[in-house]
Amino acid sequence: MATTIPGGDILSGILNVIAQSLLLPVMILLVIFIIFAVIEIGGILAEYTGRKKITGEEKETVIKKIAQSKTSDEICQIITTTKLNQYDKEVLTSIAKLDRTYYDKQTREILARNMLETQESKMLGSLTKVDIVAKVGSGCGLLGTIIPMGPGLAALGLGDMQTLTANLTTAFNTTTAGLAAGTVCYVIGKIRRKWYHQDINILYDYAETILEVDYNVPKTE
């Protein structure tokens, strides 16, 4: 069809060069994605083994203890005994230690919300790379499938079965790599996102309880 258009051969040649020049970067990206997916599998297994699940009863018990606390030090002590990770404990401890002599309740709520949002952003931000590979991996796999098909079909027309076989092999391999990396990262992203949303909900509940306790505790000076 392109040969019937004036200049079609030139344009077709340019597009062919562009398409074929993309194959190497796509293959490199797919290798990187596969390595990344393998590393992430190890990472999520390590995170799973080190993760301490907080049941509804445990969460309720901690909230009651915090609500019954009389001082910020007592709240900090309770926080250190929870199953939260160290970063979440530090955020809640910082909220508990907000000085009531300098900040009123509204200011403490604003500062606490800023700390919580920063922590939430860090949690969800850690999923960015996994999300990118989950979405781009399949696209790269598709590119790796289509690009070798051009030379493969040309070889078929010339009866060059060896070149056709080589290109089909490249197409199938890139498809497999892209789908594998994308699928693995998609599943890992879904699992981690569920975990992090649970952690964030617990963090907000504890923080809200801490702020209410601080508001009701009389000033020390």
C-alpha positions as protocol buffer text, in pm:
chain_id: "A"
residue {
  index: 1
  type: MET
  ca { x: 0 y: 0 z: 0 }
}
residue {
  index: 2
  type: ALA
  ca { x: 284 y: 235 z: 91 }
}
residue {
  index: 3
  type: THR
  ca { x: 448 y: 185 z: -247 }
}
residue {
  index: 4
  type: THR
  ca { x: 137 y: 335 z: -420 }
}
residue {
  index: 5
  type: ILE
  ca { x: 183 y: 661 z: -229 }
}
residue {
  index: 6
  type: PRO
  ca { x: 446 y: 907 z: -351 }
}
residue {
  index: 7
  type: GLY
  ca { x: 735 y: 878 z: -110 }
}
residue {
  index: 8
  type: GLY
  ca { x: 569 y: 580 z: 56 }
}
residue {
  index: 9
  type: ASP
  ca { x: 879 y: 365 z: 24 }
}
residue {
  index: 10
  type: ILE
  ca { x: 1090 y: 625 z: 200 }
}
residue {
  index: 11
  type: LEU
  ca { x: 838 y: 669 z: 483 }
}
residue {
  index: 12
  type: SER
  ca { x: 801 y: 292 z: 518 }
}
residue {
  index: 13
  type: GLY
  ca { x: 1177 y: 257 z: 533 }
}
residue {
  index: 14
  type: ILE
  ca { x: 1204 y: 526 z: 802 }
}
residue {
  index: 15
  type: LEU
  ca { x: 929 y: 364 z: 1012 }
}
residue {
  index: 16
  type: ASN
  ca { x: 1096 y: 27 z: 971 }
}
residue {
  index: 17
  type: VAL
  ca { x: 1428 y: 166 z: 1094 }
}
residue {
  index: 18
  type: ILE
  ca { x: 1255 y: 333 z: 1391 }
}
residue {
  index: 19
  type: ALA
  ca { x: 1063 y: 16 z: 1479 }
}
residue {
  index: 20
  type: GLN
  ca { x: 1368 y: -208 z: 1456 }
}
residue {
  index: 21
  type: SER
  ca { x: 1581 y: 36 z: 1657 }
}
residue {
  index: 22
  type: LEU
  ca { x: 1329 y: 9 z: 1941 }
}
residue {
  index: 23
  type: LEU
  ca { x: 1373 y: -366 z: 1976 }
}
residue {
  index: 24
  type: LEU
  ca { x: 1702 y: -352 z: 2165 }
}
residue {
  index: 25
  type: PRO
  ca { x: 1585 y: -92 z: 2424 }
}
residue {
  index: 26
  type: VAL
  ca { x: 1263 y: -291 z: 2473 }
}
residue {
  index: 27
  type: MET
  ca { x: 1456 y: -613 z: 2533 }
}
residue {
  index: 28
  type: ILE
  ca { x: 1688 y: -436 z: 2779 }
}
residue {
  index: 29
  type: LEU
  ca { x: 1389 y: -295 z: 2965 }
}
residue {
  index: 30
  type: LEU
  ca { x: 1227 y: -637 z: 2982 }
}
residue {
  index: 31
  type: VAL
  ca { x: 1542 y: -790 z: 3131 }
}
residue {
  index: 32
  type: ILE
  ca { x: 1548 y: -510 z: 3390 }
}
residue {
  index: 33
  type: PHE
  ca { x: 1179 y: -563 z: 3465 }
}
residue {
  index: 34
  type: ILE
  ca { x: 1229 y: -937 z: 3517 }
}
residue {
  index: 35
  type: ILE
  ca { x: 1520 y: -875 z: 3755 }
}
residue {
  index: 36
  type: PHE
  ca { x: 1313 y: -613 z: 3938 }
}
residue {
  index: 37
  type: ALA
  ca { x: 1018 y: -854 z: 3967 }
}
residue {
  index: 38
  type: VAL
  ca { x: 1242 y: -1125 z: 4114 }
}
residue {
  index: 39
  type: ILE
  ca { x: 1383 y: -878 z: 4367 }
}
residue {
  index: 40
  type: GLU
  ca { x: 1032 y: -765 z: 4458 }
}
residue {
  index: 41
  type: ILE
  ca { x: 924 y: -1127 z: 4515 }
}
residue {
  index: 42
  type: GLY
  ca { x: 1205 y: -1161 z: 4768 }
}
residue {
  index: 43
  type: GLY
  ca { x: 1112 y: -826 z: 4918 }
}
residue {
  index: 44
  type: ILE
  ca { x: 747 y: -906 z: 4971 }
}
residue {
  index: 45
  type: LEU
  ca { x: 832 y: -1247 z: 5122 }
}
residue {
  index: 46
  type: ALA
  ca { x: 1067 y: -1078 z: 5367 }
}
residue {
  index: 47
  type: GLU
  ca { x: 803 y: -814 z: 5442 }
}
residue {
  index: 48
  type: TYR
  ca { x: 539 y: -1082 z: 5497 }
}
residue {
  index: 49
  type: THR
  ca { x: 754 y: -1278 z: 5743 }
}
residue {
  index: 50
  type: GLY
  ca { x: 843 y: -962 z: 5936 }
}
residue {
  index: 51
  type: ARG
  ca { x: 494 y: -818 z: 5930 }
}
residue {
  index: 52
  type: LYS
  ca { x: 287 y: -842 z: 6250 }
}
residue {
  index: 53
  type: LYS
  ca { x: -85 y: -856 z: 6192 }
}
residue {
  index: 54
  type: ILE
  ca { x: -296 y: -639 z: 6421 }
}
residue {
  index: 55
  type: THR
  ca { x: -636 y: -790 z: 6490 }
}
residue {
  index: 56
  type: GLY
  ca { x: -948 y: -590 z: 6559 }
}
residue {
  index: 57
  type: GLU
  ca { x: -938 y: -690 z: 6926 }
}
residue {
  index: 58
  type: GLU
  ca { x: -576 y: -579 z: 6962 }
}
residue {
  index: 59
  type: LYS
  ca { x: -651 y: -248 z: 6795 }
}
residue {
  index: 60
  type: GLU
  ca { x: -947 y: -190 z: 7027 }
}
residue {
  index: 61
  type: THR
  ca { x: -735 y: -273 z: 7333 }
}
residue {
  index: 62
  type: VAL
  ca { x: -466 y: -24 z: 7233 }
}
residue {
  index: 63
  type: ILE
  ca { x: -723 y: 248 z: 7169 }
}
residue {
  index: 64
  type: LYS
  ca { x: -876 y: 191 z: 7513 }
}
residue {
  index: 65
  type: LYS
  ca { x: -535 y: 206 z: 7678 }
}
residue {
  index: 66
  type: ILE
  ca { x: -447 y: 528 z: 7499 }
}
residue {
  index: 67
  type: ALA
  ca { x: -785 y: 679 z: 7590 }
}
residue {
  index: 68
  type: GLN
  ca { x: -724 y: 598 z: 7958 }
}
residue {
  index: 69
  type: SER
  ca { x: -373 y: 746 z: 7958 }
}
residue {
  index: 70
  type: LYS
  ca { x: -301 y: 1051 z: 8169 }
}
residue {
  index: 71
  type: THR
  ca { x: 28 y: 1171 z: 8021 }
}
residue {
  index: 72
  type: SER
  ca { x: 202 y: 1179 z: 7687 }
}
residue {
  index: 73
  type: ASP
  ca { x: 480 y: 960 z: 7826 }
}
residue {
  index: 74
  type: GLU
  ca { x: 224 y: 695 z: 7912 }
}
residue {
  index: 75
  type: ILE
  ca { x: 87 y: 712 z: 7559 }
}
residue {
  index: 76
  type: CYS
  ca { x: 437 y: 679 z: 7414 }
}
residue {
  index: 77
  type: GLN
  ca { x: 494 y: 372 z: 7631 }
}
residue {
  index: 78
  type: ILE
  ca { x: 175 y: 214 z: 7497 }
}
residue {
  index: 79
  type: ILE
  ca { x: 273 y: 293 z: 7139 }
}
residue {
  index: 80
  type: THR
  ca { x: 611 y: 123 z: 7179 }
}
residue {
  index: 81
  type: THR
  ca { x: 439 y: -202 z: 7280 }
}
residue {
  index: 82
  type: THR
  ca { x: 215 y: -214 z: 6972 }
}
residue {
  index: 83
  type: LYS
  ca { x: 284 y: -425 z: 6662 }
}
residue {
  index: 84
  type: LEU
  ca { x: 322 y: -119 z: 6440 }
}
residue {
  index: 85
  type: ASN
  ca { x: 644 y: -79 z: 6245 }
}
residue {
  index: 86
  type: GLN
  ca { x: 910 y: 155 z: 6380 }
}
residue {
  index: 87
  type: TYR
  ca { x: 827 y: 441 z: 6140 }
}
residue {
  index: 88
  type: ASP
  ca { x: 460 y: 442 z: 6239 }
}
residue {
  index: 89
  type: LYS
  ca { x: 554 y: 434 z: 6607 }
}
residue {
  index: 90
  type: GLU
  ca { x: 779 y: 737 z: 6557 }
}
residue {
  index: 91
  type: VAL
  ca { x: 495 y: 930 z: 6391 }
}
residue {
  index: 92
  type: LEU
  ca { x: 251 y: 851 z: 6672 }
}
residue {
  index: 93
  type: THR
  ca { x: 513 y: 931 z: 6936 }
}
residue {
  index: 94
  type: SER
  ca { x: 574 y: 1269 z: 6772 }
}
residue {
  index: 95
  type: ILE
  ca { x: 201 y: 1338 z: 6774 }
}
residue {
  index: 96
  type: ALA
  ca { x: 174 y: 1239 z: 7141 }
}
residue {
  index: 97
  type: LYS
  ca { x: 462 y: 1471 z: 7229 }
}
residue {
  index: 98
  type: LEU
  ca { x: 315 y: 1779 z: 7063 }
}
residue {
  index: 99
  type: ASP
  ca { x: 341 y: 2041 z: 7335 }
}
residue {
  index: 100
  type: ARG
  ca { x: -1 y: 2158 z: 7455 }
}
residue {
  index: 101
  type: THR
  ca { x: 149 y: 2467 z: 7612 }
}
residue {
  index: 102
  type: TYR
  ca { x: 247 y: 2599 z: 7268 }
}
residue {
  index: 103
  type: TYR
  ca { x: -17 y: 2449 z: 7039 }
}
residue {
  index: 104
  type: ASP
  ca { x: -392 y: 2456 z: 7076 }
}
residue {
  index: 105
  type: LYS
  ca { x: -606 y: 2158 z: 6970 }
}
residue {
  index: 106
  type: GLN
  ca { x: -663 y: 2284 z: 6617 }
}
residue {
  index: 107
  type: THR
  ca { x: -292 y: 2343 z: 6560 }
}
residue {
  index: 108
  type: ARG
  ca { x: -207 y: 1999 z: 6696 }
}
residue {
  index: 109
  type: GLU
  ca { x: -462 y: 1844 z: 6460 }
}
residue {
  index: 110
  type: ILE
  ca { x: -309 y: 2026 z: 6164 }
}
residue {
  index: 111
  type: LEU
  ca { x: 43 y: 1918 z: 6260 }
}
residue {
  index: 112
  type: ALA
  ca { x: -72 y: 1561 z: 6321 }
}
residue {
  index: 113
  type: ARG
  ca { x: -252 y: 1548 z: 5987 }
}
residue {
  index: 114
  type: ASN
  ca { x: 61 y: 1672 z: 5812 }
}
residue {
  index: 115
  type: MET
  ca { x: 269 y: 1397 z: 5978 }
}
residue {
  index: 116
  type: LEU
  ca { x: 13 y: 1131 z: 5891 }
}
residue {
  index: 117
  type: GLU
  ca { x: -18 y: 1246 z: 5530 }
}
residue {
  index: 118
  type: THR
  ca { x: 361 y: 1247 z: 5496 }
}
residue {
  index: 119
  type: GLN
  ca { x: 379 y: 891 z: 5629 }
}
residue {
  index: 120
  type: GLU
  ca { x: 92 y: 785 z: 5404 }
}
residue {
  index: 121
  type: SER
  ca { x: 265 y: 941 z: 5106 }
}
residue {
  index: 122
  type: LYS
  ca { x: 584 y: 748 z: 5185 }
}
residue {
  index: 123
  type: MET
  ca { x: 394 y: 419 z: 5211 }
}
residue {
  index: 124
  type: LEU
  ca { x: 201 y: 458 z: 4888 }
}
residue {
  index: 125
  type: GLY
  ca { x: 497 y: 622 z: 4713 }
}
residue {
  index: 126
  type: SER
  ca { x: 698 y: 304 z: 4765 }
}
residue {
  index: 127
  type: LEU
  ca { x: 451 y: 134 z: 4529 }
}
residue {
  index: 128
  type: THR
  ca { x: 534 y: 364 z: 4237 }
}
residue {
  index: 129
  type: LYS
  ca { x: 803 y: 145 z: 4081 }
}
residue {
  index: 130
  type: VAL
  ca { x: 590 y: -168 z: 4113 }
}
residue {
  index: 131
  type: ASP
  ca { x: 294 y: 9 z: 3953 }
}
residue {
  index: 132
  type: ILE
  ca { x: 511 y: 132 z: 3665 }
}
residue {
  index: 133
  type: VAL
  ca { x: 645 y: -216 z: 3588 }
}
residue {
  index: 134
  type: ALA
  ca { x: 295 y: -363 z: 3620 }
}
residue {
  index: 135
  type: LYS
  ca { x: 167 y: -125 z: 3353 }
}
residue {
  index: 136
  type: VAL
  ca { x: 471 y: -79 z: 3130 }
}
residue {
  index: 137
  type: GLY
  ca { x: 585 y: -444 z: 3142 }
}
residue {
  index: 138
  type: SER
  ca { x: 290 y: -567 z: 2939 }
}
residue {
  index: 139
  type: GLY
  ca { x: 330 y: -280 z: 2691 }
}
residue {
  index: 140
  type: CYS
  ca { x: 697 y: -362 z: 2641 }
}
residue {
  index: 141
  type: GLY
  ca { x: 605 y: -727 z: 2596 }
}
residue {
  index: 142
  type: LEU
  ca { x: 360 y: -628 z: 2323 }
}
residue {
  index: 143
  type: LEU
  ca { x: 621 y: -411 z: 2152 }
}
residue {
  index: 144
  type: GLY
  ca { x: 869 y: -697 z: 2172 }
}
residue {
  index: 145
  type: THR
  ca { x: 609 y: -916 z: 2002 }
}
residue {
  index: 146
  type: ILE
  ca { x: 516 y: -683 z: 1720 }
}
residue {
  index: 147
  type: ILE
  ca { x: 859 y: -547 z: 1626 }
}
residue {
  index: 148
  type: PRO
  ca { x: 1015 y: -883 z: 1524 }
}
residue {
  index: 149
  type: MET
  ca { x: 702 y: -976 z: 1329 }
}
residue {
  index: 150
  type: GLY
  ca { x: 794 y: -733 z: 1049 }
}
residue {
  index: 151
  type: PRO
  ca { x: 1127 y: -896 z: 962 }
}
residue {
  index: 152
  type: GLY
  ca { x: 969 y: -1234 z: 1033 }
}
residue {
  index: 153
  type: LEU
  ca { x: 694 y: -1184 z: 775 }
}
residue {
  index: 154
  type: ALA
  ca { x: 947 y: -1049 z: 526 }
}
residue {
  index: 155
  type: ALA
  ca { x: 1157 y: -1362 z: 580 }
}
residue {
  index: 156
  type: LEU
  ca { x: 848 y: -1578 z: 532 }
}
residue {
  index: 157
  type: GLY
  ca { x: 786 y: -1411 z: 195 }
}
residue {
  index: 158
  type: LEU
  ca { x: 1144 y: -1493 z: 93 }
}
residue {
  index: 159
  type: GLY
  ca { x: 1121 y: -1847 z: 225 }
}
residue {
  index: 160
  type: ASP
  ca { x: 1389 y: -1780 z: 486 }
}
residue {
  index: 161
  type: MET
  ca { x: 1258 y: -2006 z: 761 }
}
residue {
  index: 162
  type: GLN
  ca { x: 1568 y: -1964 z: 980 }
}
residue {
  index: 163
  type: THR
  ca { x: 1517 y: -1587 z: 1008 }
}
residue {
  index: 164
  type: LEU
  ca { x: 1144 y: -1638 z: 1058 }
}
residue {
  index: 165
  type: THR
  ca { x: 1208 y: -1883 z: 1341 }
}
residue {
  index: 166
  type: ALA
  ca { x: 1456 y: -1649 z: 1509 }
}
residue {
  index: 167
  type: ASN
  ca { x: 1212 y: -1357 z: 1499 }
}
residue {
  index: 168
  type: LEU
  ca { x: 921 y: -1565 z: 1623 }
}
residue {
  index: 169
  type: THR
  ca { x: 1136 y: -1688 z: 1911 }
}
residue {
  index: 170
  type: THR
  ca { x: 1222 y: -1330 z: 2003 }
}
residue {
  index: 171
  type: ALA
  ca { x: 854 y: -1236 z: 1983 }
}
residue {
  index: 172
  type: PHE
  ca { x: 740 y: -1517 z: 2213 }
}
residue {
  index: 173
  type: ASN
  ca { x: 1023 y: -1460 z: 2461 }
}
residue {
  index: 174
  type: THR
  ca { x: 956 y: -1088 z: 2495 }
}
residue {
  index: 175
  type: THR
  ca { x: 584 y: -1153 z: 2534 }
}
residue {
  index: 176
  type: THR
  ca { x: 649 y: -1403 z: 2811 }
}
residue {
  index: 177
  type: ALA
  ca { x: 894 y: -1174 z: 2989 }
}
residue {
  index: 178
  type: GLY
  ca { x: 664 y: -871 z: 2967 }
}
residue {
  index: 179
  type: LEU
  ca { x: 355 y: -1053 z: 3088 }
}
residue {
  index: 180
  type: ALA
  ca { x: 546 y: -1228 z: 3367 }
}
residue {
  index: 181
  type: ALA
  ca { x: 704 y: -910 z: 3501 }
}
residue {
  index: 182
  type: GLY
  ca { x: 378 y: -714 z: 3469 }
}
residue {
  index: 183
  type: THR
  ca { x: 169 y: -982 z: 3636 }
}
residue {
  index: 184
  type: VAL
  ca { x: 410 y: -1035 z: 3926 }
}
residue {
  index: 185
  type: CYS
  ca { x: 437 y: -663 z: 3995 }
}
residue {
  index: 186
  type: TYR
  ca { x: 60 y: -619 z: 3966 }
}
residue {
  index: 187
  type: VAL
  ca { x: -3 y: -888 z: 4229 }
}
residue {
  index: 188
  type: ILE
  ca { x: 270 y: -752 z: 4458 }
}
residue {
  index: 189
  type: GLY
  ca { x: 127 y: -401 z: 4424 }
}
residue {
  index: 190
  type: LYS
  ca { x: -224 y: -519 z: 4513 }
}
residue {
  index: 191
  type: ILE
  ca { x: -104 y: -709 z: 4821 }
}
residue {
  index: 192
  type: ARG
  ca { x: 115 y: -426 z: 4949 }
}
residue {
  index: 193
  type: ARG
  ca { x: -154 y: -165 z: 4882 }
}
residue {
  index: 194
  type: LYS
  ca { x: -398 y: -368 z: 5094 }
}
residue {
  index: 195
  type: TRP
  ca { x: -143 y: -395 z: 5377 }
}
residue {
  index: 196
  type: TYR
  ca { x: -57 y: -26 z: 5366 }
}
residue {
  index: 197
  type: HIS
  ca { x: -420 y: 85 z: 5367 }
}
residue {
  index: 198
  type: GLN
  ca { x: -476 y: -129 z: 5677 }
}
residue {
  index: 199
  type: ASP
  ca { x: -171 y: 29 z: 5842 }
}
residue {
  index: 200
  type: ILE
  ca { x: -283 y: 379 z: 5746 }
}
residue {
  index: 201
  type: ASN
  ca { x: -633 y: 324 z: 5890 }
}
residue {
  index: 202
  type: ILE
  ca { x: -484 y: 200 z: 6218 }
}
residue {
  index: 203
  type: LEU
  ca { x: -243 y: 493 z: 6222 }
}
residue {
  index: 204
  type: TYR
  ca { x: -523 y: 746 z: 6179 }
}
residue {
  index: 205
  type: ASP
  ca { x: -739 y: 579 z: 6448 }
}
residue {
  index: 206
  type: TYR
  ca { x: -455 y: 578 z: 6702 }
}
residue {
  index: 207
  type: ALA
  ca { x: -361 y: 937 z: 6617 }
}
residue {
  index: 208
  type: GLU
  ca { x: -719 y: 1056 z: 6655 }
}
residue {
  index: 209
  type: THR
  ca { x: -741 y: 890 z: 6996 }
}
residue {
  index: 210
  type: ILE
  ca { x: -410 y: 1044 z: 7102 }
}
residue {
  index: 211
  type: LEU
  ca { x: -526 y: 1391 z: 7003 }
}
residue {
  index: 212
  type: GLU
  ca { x: -847 y: 1353 z: 7201 }
}
residue {
  index: 213
  type: VAL
  ca { x: -657 y: 1235 z: 7509 }
}
residue {
  index: 214
  type: ASP
  ca { x: -416 y: 1525 z: 7485 }
}
residue {
  index: 215
  type: TYR
  ca { x: -706 y: 1766 z: 7462 }
}
residue {
  index: 216
  type: ASN
  ca { x: -863 y: 1631 z: 7780 }
}
residue {
  index: 217
  type: VAL
  ca { x: -546 y: 1606 z: 7986 }
}
residue {
  index: 218
  type: PRO
  ca { x: -487 y: 1916 z: 8201 }
}
residue {
  index: 219
  type: LYS
  ca { x: -181 y: 2126 z: 8120 }
}
residue {
  index: 220
  type: THR
  ca { x: 131 y: 2052 z: 8325 }
}
residue {
  index: 221
  type: GLU
  ca { x: 242 y: 2414 z: 8329 }
}
